[in-house]
């Protein structure tokens, strides 16, 4: 947590320093000195334990503070949809032998500082932006179910269970998480170089588990329970942006 708070402070302070750069702007692109804002909508999926596509949305505001450097702020919504299952490897032909599963569906809103680097730096009307982000997310909705079972009591019939339990663990979903990421955005001018359609590909990483059910200290754990629940998410978003000059 400390590392990410430090990263956020560093991003903001670096942007303020560049904002004081006396030589700005150096580019001849007339929109570069004004505020840029846009809205994006898309879907995302986890690279592991994905259950379903998760909707995502984003409102972005950023300011060019140097001819090749922007800082901004994102208000983001991300839905996570994960299903983890681990079955005992000792009974490959009897998958009901023993195991555990975890279904997590959670919705977060993130407040995210952003560093944005346009390519090329001259800010041609058709440009690519590479960006990095680090922000904090608050849970707005979520549900989680944990299932554990063990039918190894009367080997080799597997008909009598030591336990077979499903219960809700929604209260274990973490209320606050940290996320960082990077991505690429393409802007395509549609009207006087001020209005753009945008296409964004983004990878994000969760710093910590979405749920304490995956924690080694959780009392309901078995040997088959997940050790972590930290999804790497890929999202694709389409949006609309307006660039305003001073």
C-alpha positions in Angstrom: 0.0 0.0 0.0 2.8 2.4 0.9 4.5 1.9 -2.5 1.3 2.8 -4.4 0.6 5.8 -2.3 4.2 6.9 -2.9 3.7 6.3 -6.6 0.6 8.4 -6.8 2.3 11.3 -5.0 5.3 11.0 -7.3 3.0 11.1 -10.4 1.2 14.2 -9.2 4.4 16.0 -8.1 6.1 15.2 -11.3 3.2 16.6 -13.3 3.2 19.8 -11.3 6.9 20.3 -11.9 6.4 19.9 -15.6 3.4 22.3 -15.5 5.8 25.0 -14.4 8.0 24.4 -17.4 8.5 27.9 -18.9 9.1 26.8 -22.5 5.7 25.1 -22.9 4.1 24.8 -25.3 6.7 24.0 -28.0 4.4 22.1 -30.4 2.4 23.9 -33.1 -0.7 21.8 -32.5 -3.3 24.3 -31.3 -5.2 21.9 -29.0 -2.2 20.9 -26.9 -2.4 23.7 -24.4 -6.0 23.1 -23.3 -7.9 20.6 -21.2 -8.7 17.2 -22.8 -11.7 15.2 -21.6 -13.4 12.0 -22.8 -15.6 9.1 -22.0 -14.9 5.4 -22.7 -17.0 2.3 -22.5 -15.8 -1.3 -22.9 -15.4 -4.8 -21.6 -12.6 -6.6 -19.8 -11.6 -10.1 -18.9 -9.1 -11.7 -16.5 -6.1 -13.5 -17.9 -6.7 -16.3 -15.4 -9.8 -17.7 -13.6 -12.1 -15.6 -15.9 -15.8 -16.4 -15.6 -17.4 -13.7 -17.7 -16.8 -10.4 -19.5 -16.8 -7.5 -17.1 -18.2 -4.1 -18.1 -15.9 -1.1 -17.7 -16.4 2.6 -18.1 -14.1 5.6 -17.7 -14.3 9.4 -17.5 -11.0 11.1 -18.2 -9.7 14.6 -17.8 -6.0 15.5 -18.5 -3.9 18.6 -19.2 -0.8 18.8 -21.4 1.9 20.3 -19.1 4.7 19.8 -21.5 5.0 19.4 -25.3 5.5 15.6 -24.8 3.9 15.0 -21.4 0.4 15.1 -19.9 -1.1 14.5 -16.4 -4.7 13.7 -15.7 -7.3 12.0 -13.5 -9.5 9.1 -14.3 -12.9 8.1 -12.7 -13.2 4.4 -13.6 -15.7 1.7 -13.1 -14.6 -2.0 -13.4 -16.5 -5.2 -12.9 -14.5 -8.3 -11.9 -16.0 -11.7 -12.7 -13.9 -14.6 -11.5 -14.3 -18.3 -10.9 -11.5 -20.3 -9.2 -11.6 -24.1 -8.9 -9.0 -26.5 -7.6 -9.7 -30.2 -7.6 -7.6 -32.9 -5.9 -4.9 -34.3 -8.3 -5.1 -37.6 -6.5 -8.3 -38.7 -8.1 -8.1 -37.7 -11.9 -11.0 -40.0 -12.8 -13.2 -39.0 -9.9 -13.3 -35.2 -9.9 -15.8 -35.1 -7.0 -13.1 -36.6 -4.7 -12.1 -33.3 -3.0 -11.6 -29.6 -3.9 -12.7 -26.0 -3.5 -14.2 -23.3 -5.7 -14.6 -19.6 -5.3 -17.0 -17.4 -7.3 -16.3 -13.6 -7.1 -18.3 -10.9 -8.8 -17.4 -7.4 -7.6 -17.8 -3.8 -8.9 -15.3 -1.1 -8.0 -15.0 2.6 -8.7 -11.4 3.9 -9.0 -9.9 7.3 -8.6 -6.8 7.2 -10.7 -4.0 9.7 -11.5 -2.5 9.2 -14.9 0.7 10.0 -16.8 0.1 10.3 -20.5 2.8 10.4 -23.3 1.6 11.2 -26.8 3.3 9.6 -29.8 4.6 11.4 -31.8 5.4 14.2 -29.3 4.5 16.8 -32.0 0.8 15.8 -31.4 -0.3 15.3 -34.9 -4.1 15.1 -35.4 -3.8 11.3 -35.5 -1.9 10.3 -32.4 -1.2 7.4 -30.1 -1.0 7.8 -26.3 0.9 5.5 -24.0 -0.1 5.9 -20.4 0.5 4.6 -16.9 -1.9 4.7 -14.0 -2.0 4.0 -10.3 -5.2 4.5 -8.2 -7.4 3.4 -5.4 -10.8 1.7 -5.8 -13.8 1.5 -3.6 -16.3 -1.4 -3.6 -19.8 -0.4 -4.8 -21.3 -3.9 -5.1 -20.2 -7.5 -4.9 -21.1 -11.1 -4.2 -19.0 -14.1 -3.4 -19.6 -17.8 -2.9 -17.2 -20.3 -1.5 -17.6 -24.1 -1.9 -15.4 -26.8 -0.4 -15.9 -30.6 -0.4 -14.2 -33.9 0.4 -15.6 -37.3 -0.4 -12.4 -39.3 0.4 -13.9 -40.8 3.6 -14.9 -44.2 2.1 -12.2 -44.8 -0.6 -12.7 -46.0 -3.3 -16.4 -45.4 -3.6 -16.4 -41.7 -2.8 -20.0 -41.7 -1.6 -19.7 -40.5 1.9 -18.5 -36.9 2.5 -16.2 -35.6 5.2 -17.8 -32.3 4.3 -19.5 -30.6 1.4 -20.3 -27.0 2.2 -21.3 -23.9 0.2 -21.7 -20.5 1.9 -21.7 -16.9 1.0 -18.5 -14.9 1.7 -19.6 -11.6 0.3 -18.6 -9.9 3.5 -15.0 -10.9 2.8 -14.7 -8.8 -0.3 -12.2 -6.0 0.3 -13.8 -2.6 0.4 -10.7 -0.8 -0.9 -8.1 -2.0 -3.3 -5.2 -0.5 -5.2 -4.7 -1.0 -8.9 -2.0 0.0 -11.4 -1.8 -0.4 -15.1 -0.7 0.7 -18.5 -2.2 1.0 -22.0 -2.3 2.4 -25.4 -5.0 4.8 -26.8 -5.5 5.7 -30.5 -7.2 9.0 -31.3 -8.9 9.4 -34.7 -10.0 13.0 -35.5 -13.6 13.3 -36.7 -14.3 17.0 -36.6 -11.8 19.9 -36.9 -9.2 18.1 -34.9 -11.1 18.8 -31.7 -13.4 15.7 -31.5 -12.0 12.2 -31.5 -13.1 8.6 -31.5 -10.7 6.7 -29.2 -9.7 3.0 -29.0 -7.9 1.9 -25.9 -6.2 -1.4 -24.9 -5.4 -1.6 -21.2 -3.7 -4.0 -18.8 -4.3 -3.6 -15.1 -3.0 -5.3 -12.0 -4.5 -5.5 -8.5 -2.1 -4.9 -5.6 -3.6 -7.3 -3.1 -6.5 -9.7 -3.1 -10.0 -8.9 -4.0 -11.2 -11.0 -1.1 -9.9 -12.1 2.3 -11.3 -15.5 1.5 -8.1 -16.2 -0.4 -6.0 -15.2 2.6 -4.0 -18.0 4.4 -5.5 -16.8 7.7 -9.1 -17.4 6.6 -10.6 -19.9 9.0 -12.6 -21.7 6.4 -9.7 -22.6 4.1 -8.8 -26.1 3.0 -5.7 -27.3 1.2 -7.4 -26.7 -2.1 -8.5 -23.1 -1.4 -7.0 -20.3 -3.5 -3.8 -18.7 -2.2 -4.4 -15.4 -4.0 -7.1 -13.6 -5.8 -5.3 -10.9 -7.7 -6.6 -10.7 -11.3 -4.6 -9.3 -14.2 -7.3 -7.7 -16.4 -7.2 -6.8 -20.1 -9.8 -4.3 -21.3 -10.8 -2.9 -24.6 -12.6 0.4 -24.6 -14.1 2.7 -27.3 -14.7 6.3 -26.5 -15.3 9.9 -27.5 -12.9 12.7 -26.6 -12.9 16.5 -26.9 -9.7 18.5 -27.0 -10.1 22.2 -26.1 -7.5 24.9 -26.7 -6.9 27.8 -24.3 
